[in-house]
Amino acid sequence: MKLKKRKKSTRYRGSQTHRRGHRKRTRGLGNKGGVGMSGSENQKKSLIMNLYGPEYFGGDRAVRRKVAPKLKVINLNDLIERFDSLVKQGTAKQTKSGFEFNLPGYKVLAGTGLNAKISLKASAASKSAIEQVKAAGGSIELQTPQGGASQHKRESPQQERMQKNEEEPKTEKKPEVKKEIKK
């Protein structure tokens, strides 16, 4: 009785195809997708992107576009409830006039009702949240998020030319009239 079965690779020795079909099929490098970096924009694209990053191919394809960072969402009620933990994080502090919050990367949404005076710095805020804060006597300052796609967005050359033309003031030159002096 056999205890150990031979490996398939050794059992296929002597057969022309090693159970891979026709003998021509696996001979050349075409079966392997080419040598080296060949096929890097086709069949090996995901491998190259993982090894070298999306900047390897250049900068204008949708696959390689930089996506704006997702903003975290927080309610006005949660700001007051989680005030202690926000103080420990260094994003909040209490002043004589009320509460101060610095929340880059957050979008502030309205709550059920706001009684405290708040001054907020956030990346975005809903209209109703802005109304609630102003009704309570506070203020909101909106900041652009750091590292967003808006910084990397490049306009087409046509759009750039159009903007330059709009910026330059158009001055009409009046034709100069030469006056002849009669003697």
Legacy VTK file of the C-alpha trace (Angstrom):
# vtk DataFile Version 3.0
C-alpha trace
ASCII
DATASET POLYDATA
POINTS 183 float
0.000 0.000 0.000
1.316 3.434 -1.001
1.541 5.948 1.815
2.747 8.968 -0.120
1.404 9.982 -3.506
3.926 11.438 -5.978
3.652 15.119 -6.842
1.840 15.928 -10.061
4.839 17.770 -11.468
6.949 14.599 -11.249
4.149 12.448 -12.617
3.968 14.639 -15.718
7.677 14.198 -16.536
8.018 12.664 -19.942
4.648 13.885 -21.165
5.003 16.573 -23.769
2.452 19.003 -22.398
2.267 18.427 -18.642
-1.536 18.333 -19.003
-1.644 21.899 -20.359
-3.178 21.151 -23.735
-1.332 21.690 -26.979
2.453 21.884 -26.759
2.651 25.283 -28.474
0.373 26.933 -25.928
2.827 27.384 -23.078
6.135 27.644 -24.855
6.865 31.324 -25.267
6.616 34.437 -23.208
3.270 35.368 -24.702
1.674 33.002 -22.245
3.359 34.822 -19.357
2.261 38.267 -20.549
5.675 39.320 -21.822
9.082 39.988 -20.300
9.856 42.757 -17.836
7.666 45.840 -18.062
5.852 44.811 -21.230
2.110 44.949 -20.763
2.466 47.491 -17.974
-0.367 49.575 -19.411
-2.563 46.565 -20.144
-2.467 43.206 -18.386
0.068 44.201 -15.700
-1.389 47.635 -14.932
-2.649 46.786 -11.451
0.725 45.286 -10.540
2.592 48.426 -11.654
0.107 50.702 -9.843
0.599 48.723 -6.620
4.404 48.683 -6.926
5.113 52.219 -8.125
1.973 54.194 -7.314
-0.558 55.959 -9.513
1.930 58.656 -10.613
3.887 56.109 -12.694
1.740 56.598 -15.795
1.428 60.378 -15.751
-1.303 62.673 -14.640
-4.556 62.926 -16.561
-6.563 59.707 -16.352
-9.702 59.242 -14.306
-8.226 56.119 -12.679
-5.434 58.184 -11.182
-7.368 61.284 -10.159
-7.040 62.455 -6.586
-10.284 62.254 -4.716
-11.376 64.893 -2.246
-11.146 63.679 1.347
-14.412 62.629 2.931
-15.505 64.953 5.690
-16.507 63.531 9.049
-19.960 64.562 10.217
-20.854 65.887 13.670
-24.066 67.324 15.134
-24.232 70.527 17.155
-25.749 68.532 20.053
-22.797 66.128 19.972
-20.358 69.032 20.283
-21.812 69.999 23.667
-22.247 66.390 24.852
-18.702 65.384 23.900
-17.088 68.622 25.039
-14.793 66.919 27.592
-13.346 64.454 25.091
-12.913 67.235 22.510
-10.983 69.297 25.083
-8.636 66.329 25.637
-8.101 66.084 21.871
-7.287 69.787 21.757
-10.096 70.741 19.376
-12.274 72.570 21.920
-11.916 75.038 24.768
-14.172 77.073 26.987
-13.839 80.840 27.024
-15.617 83.632 28.859
-17.935 84.225 25.938
-18.829 80.541 25.395
-17.365 77.495 23.684
-14.725 77.469 20.946
-14.324 74.552 18.544
-11.679 74.016 15.856
-12.819 71.125 13.644
-10.864 70.831 10.388
-12.107 67.896 8.299
-15.614 68.018 9.812
-19.010 69.018 8.472
-21.280 70.401 11.183
-24.964 69.511 11.024
-27.884 71.058 12.894
-29.131 69.577 16.140
-32.434 69.663 18.015
-31.717 72.975 19.689
-28.722 74.997 20.731
-28.636 77.078 23.912
-24.926 77.810 24.282
-22.924 80.466 22.485
-20.481 78.720 20.166
-17.699 79.909 17.888
-16.865 77.242 15.324
-14.147 76.667 12.742
-15.074 73.766 10.458
-14.571 72.633 6.875
-18.293 72.740 6.070
-21.648 73.321 7.723
-25.284 72.872 6.765
-27.487 75.939 6.310
-29.649 75.004 9.266
-26.560 74.565 11.489
-25.330 78.035 10.528
-28.766 79.479 11.325
-28.883 77.736 14.730
-25.427 78.945 15.728
-26.169 82.537 14.683
-29.540 82.430 16.464
-27.744 81.404 19.676
-25.335 84.334 19.261
-22.335 82.381 17.985
-20.274 82.429 14.821
-19.093 79.920 12.201
-15.955 80.227 10.109
-15.660 77.778 7.212
-12.195 76.567 6.202
-11.158 74.594 3.151
-10.118 71.026 4.021
-6.407 70.286 3.812
-5.216 68.116 0.916
-8.450 68.267 -1.029
-8.870 67.561 -4.697
-9.677 71.188 -5.356
-5.992 72.017 -4.889
-4.952 69.440 -7.494
-7.604 70.294 -10.049
-6.059 71.702 -13.185
-8.096 73.494 -15.770
-7.757 72.907 -19.482
-5.583 75.337 -21.465
-8.693 76.786 -23.129
-10.253 77.605 -19.763
-6.971 79.162 -18.567
-6.847 81.393 -21.672
-10.448 82.437 -21.182
-9.753 83.390 -17.561
-6.694 85.419 -18.571
-8.758 87.256 -21.160
-11.428 88.028 -18.561
-8.866 89.310 -16.059
-7.119 91.676 -18.471
-9.011 94.955 -18.746
-9.878 95.782 -22.296
-8.795 99.254 -23.222
-9.794 100.592 -26.558
-7.143 102.608 -28.270
-8.397 105.675 -30.034
-6.780 106.293 -33.356
-4.381 109.198 -33.235
-5.279 112.033 -35.510
-2.378 113.999 -36.836
-3.049 117.687 -37.248
-1.162 119.489 -39.863
-0.023 122.966 -39.104
-0.480 125.395 -41.979
2.148 128.056 -42.446
LINES 1 184
183 0 1 2 3 4 5 6 7 8 9 10 11 12 13 14 15 16 17 18 19 20 21 22 23 24 25 26 27 28 29 30 31 32 33 34 35 36 37 38 39 40 41 42 43 44 45 46 47 48 49 50 51 52 53 54 55 56 57 58 59 60 61 62 63 64 65 66 67 68 69 70 71 72 73 74 75 76 77 78 79 80 81 82 83 84 85 86 87 88 89 90 91 92 93 94 95 96 97 98 99 100 101 102 103 104 105 106 107 108 109 110 111 112 113 114 115 116 117 118 119 120 121 122 123 124 125 126 127 128 129 130 131 132 133 134 135 136 137 138 139 140 141 142 143 144 145 146 147 148 149 150 151 152 153 154 155 156 157 158 159 160 161 162 163 164 165 166 167 168 169 170 171 172 173 174 175 176 177 178 179 180 181 182
